[in-house]
Amino acid sequence: MKVSCPGVSPEISDGAARAAELIRSAGTVIALTGAGASTESGIPDFRGRNGLWSRFDPLEYGTIGAFRRDPVKVWKMFAELLAVTDAEPNAGHHALAAMEAMGCLYGIITQNIDGLHQKAGSRSVVEFHGSLATFSCGRCRTALLLAEVRTRPLPPLCSCGAVLKPDVVFFDEAIPTDALHQTEKLIATADVLIVAGTSCQVAPASTIPLRVRRRGGRIIEVNLAPALGPLADITLAGGFGATMSCLLARLREK
């Protein structure tokens, strides 16, 4: 029985039906998500009009060198960034979690640091750019959870006196080894990649769709402003929440 998809155009509804067939016929389906997946949860895109980089110069606040030179200054940015941890998952996050529970999605590679996929119930999530869930001391290697850090005055200090750093990846830092390893495993098995909420402009995450394509995988793009062009087999040019909900509804059709 075919169900309706409120909030999306007939073109997206039809495209979601084709995407669902592609997913059903695939062995392994994975997803790559970016900032556009979280904007409906009230988190502005970093590069958007009201994003973080409109108020903080990335060269002054977004590098590990800047943090080491003046961690107190960089924590002025982090103080704002901590607010994203209060956000709640939107319909798109819940749809991906439901797809995983159905056995239709093997794992998510996310460029986001907000933890919303996990809040929605997704279990297999690679946080490619790190997370605000934990903080580390560069001097003594102490690690603390967000809940503990939030009880301390800002900028939060380690017991050794050093300023704690969120476990997020700065522009000039390497992607964590474990995240790279998990990503490689997902790419190596992917028959279908869902690219959602990312324009794929930031390397090395930006190379993931092409790498999946080169090994014979298919691409489904979900973006308000599609960015992949002919690289995508199916393009769903709509908002993350409504479009992913429509795709989930199509997957549930008998």
C-alpha positions in Angstrom: 0.0 0.0 0.0 1.4 3.3 -1.0 1.3 6.0 1.7 1.4 9.8 1.2 4.5 11.9 1.9 3.3 15.2 3.5 5.6 18.2 3.1 7.3 17.0 -0.1 6.7 17.6 -3.8 5.4 14.8 -6.1 8.9 14.7 -7.7 10.5 14.0 -4.3 7.9 11.4 -3.4 8.5 9.6 -6.7 12.2 9.9 -6.3 12.0 8.5 -2.8 10.1 5.5 -4.2 12.9 4.8 -6.6 15.5 5.3 -3.8 13.7 2.8 -1.7 13.8 0.2 -4.4 17.6 0.9 -4.8 18.0 0.4 -1.1 16.0 -2.8 -1.0 18.1 -4.3 -3.7 21.4 -3.3 -2.0 23.5 -5.5 0.2 25.0 -2.7 2.4 23.7 0.9 2.7 25.5 3.7 4.5 25.0 7.4 4.9 27.1 10.5 5.0 25.6 13.5 6.8 26.6 17.1 7.2 25.5 20.4 8.7 22.3 20.5 6.6 21.0 17.5 8.6 21.0 19.6 11.8 19.7 23.0 10.7 16.1 21.8 11.2 17.1 21.1 14.9 18.0 24.8 15.2 21.8 24.5 14.7 22.9 27.0 12.0 25.3 25.8 9.3 28.8 27.0 10.3 29.2 28.7 7.0 25.7 30.1 6.8 24.4 33.6 7.3 24.1 33.1 11.1 26.7 30.4 11.4 29.7 30.4 13.7 32.2 31.5 11.1 30.2 34.7 10.5 31.2 35.8 14.0 34.6 34.0 14.5 37.4 34.0 12.0 38.3 30.4 11.3 42.0 31.3 11.1 41.8 32.9 14.6 39.5 30.4 16.3 39.4 27.2 14.2 43.0 25.9 14.2 44.8 23.9 16.8 47.6 26.4 16.6 45.1 29.1 17.7 44.0 27.0 20.6 47.5 26.3 21.8 48.5 30.0 21.5 45.4 31.3 23.3 42.9 28.7 24.6 41.0 31.2 26.6 40.3 33.3 23.5 39.2 30.2 21.5 36.9 29.2 24.3 34.8 32.3 23.6 33.8 30.4 20.5 33.3 27.1 22.2 31.1 28.7 24.8 28.6 29.4 22.0 29.2 26.0 20.4 28.2 24.1 23.5 24.6 25.3 22.9 24.3 22.7 20.1 24.4 19.9 22.7 21.0 21.1 23.9 19.4 20.6 20.5 17.0 17.7 19.8 17.0 15.3 16.8 14.7 16.2 13.9 12.5 13.9 11.8 15.5 13.1 9.5 17.6 11.9 12.3 14.8 9.7 13.5 14.2 8.3 10.0 17.9 7.2 9.7 17.7 5.6 13.2 14.5 3.8 12.1 16.2 2.6 8.9 19.0 1.2 10.9 16.6 -0.6 13.2 14.8 -2.1 10.1 18.1 -3.4 8.8 18.1 -1.0 5.9 21.1 1.1 7.0 24.4 -0.3 8.1 26.1 2.8 9.4 26.4 6.6 9.4 29.5 8.8 8.8 28.7 12.2 10.1 30.7 15.4 9.8 28.6 16.9 12.6 29.8 17.2 16.2 26.3 17.5 17.9 25.5 13.9 18.7 22.0 14.2 17.3 22.2 10.8 15.4 22.9 9.1 18.7 20.2 11.0 20.5 17.7 9.8 17.8 18.7 6.2 18.4 21.3 5.5 15.7 23.9 3.0 17.1 26.5 2.7 14.3 27.8 6.3 13.9 31.3 7.4 12.9 31.9 11.0 14.1 34.4 12.0 11.4 35.1 15.4 12.8 35.0 14.4 16.5 32.4 15.3 19.1 31.4 17.7 21.8 30.6 14.7 24.1 34.1 14.5 25.5 37.0 16.8 26.4 40.7 16.2 26.8 43.7 17.8 28.4 46.7 18.3 26.1 49.1 18.3 29.0 48.2 15.3 31.2 45.8 13.4 28.8 42.9 13.5 31.3 39.5 12.9 29.6 36.2 14.3 30.8 32.6 14.0 29.7 30.5 17.0 28.7 28.3 16.7 31.8 31.3 17.2 34.0 32.7 20.0 31.9 29.4 21.9 32.1 29.6 22.1 35.9 32.9 24.1 35.6 33.4 27.8 34.9 34.5 28.6 31.4 37.0 28.0 30.1 37.1 24.7 31.9 40.4 23.7 33.5 41.8 20.3 34.0 43.0 19.4 37.6 46.5 20.0 36.3 45.6 23.6 35.4 45.6 23.3 31.6 42.6 24.4 29.6 40.5 21.5 28.3 39.9 21.1 24.6 36.7 19.6 23.1 37.4 16.4 21.2 36.5 18.0 17.9 38.8 18.2 14.8 40.3 21.6 14.1 40.9 22.7 10.5 44.6 21.8 10.7 44.2 18.6 12.7 44.2 15.1 11.3 41.0 13.0 11.3 41.2 10.6 14.3 42.7 7.3 13.4 39.7 5.3 14.7 37.3 7.4 12.7 39.3 6.9 9.5 39.5 3.1 10.1 35.8 2.8 10.7 35.1 5.0 7.6 37.3 2.8 5.4 35.4 -0.3 6.6 32.1 1.3 5.7 33.2 2.5 2.3 34.7 -0.9 1.4 31.3 -2.6 1.8 28.9 0.1 0.6 26.6 -0.7 -2.3 24.6 2.5 -1.7 25.6 5.8 -0.1 23.0 8.3 1.1 24.5 11.7 1.1 22.3 14.0 3.2 22.8 17.6 4.3 26.3 18.1 3.0 27.7 20.0 0.0 30.8 17.8 0.2 33.3 20.7 0.1 35.5 19.8 3.1 38.2 17.3 2.5 38.7 14.4 3.2 35.0 13.7 3.9 34.2 15.3 0.5 36.0 12.4 -1.3 33.7 9.7 0.2 30.9 9.9 -2.5 33.5 9.6 -5.4 35.3 6.7 -3.7 32.0 4.8 -3.2 31.1 5.5 -6.8 34.5 4.3 -8.1 34.1 0.9 -6.4 30.7 0.5 -8.1 28.4 1.9 -5.4 25.3 3.9 -6.1 24.6 7.4 -4.7 21.3 8.9 -3.3 21.6 12.6 -2.6 19.2 14.4 -0.1 19.9 18.1 -0.2 18.0 21.4 -0.5 20.7 22.6 -2.8 22.0 19.4 -4.6 25.8 19.4 -4.9 26.8 16.1 -6.5 25.4 16.6 -10.0 25.8 13.5 -12.2 27.7 11.7 -9.4 24.3 11.0 -7.8 22.0 8.3 -9.2 19.0 9.7 -7.5 18.7 13.3 -6.3 16.0 14.3 -3.8 16.1 18.1 -3.7 14.3 18.7 -0.4 14.6 19.4 3.3 16.3 16.7 5.4 13.4 15.9 7.8 10.5 15.7 5.3 12.6 14.0 2.6 14.1 11.3 4.9 10.7 10.7 6.4 9.3 10.1 2.9 12.1 7.7 2.1 11.4 5.8 5.3 7.7 5.7 4.5 8.5 4.2 1.0 10.8 1.6 2.6 7.9 0.6 4.9 5.5 0.1 2.0 4.4 -3.5 1.3 
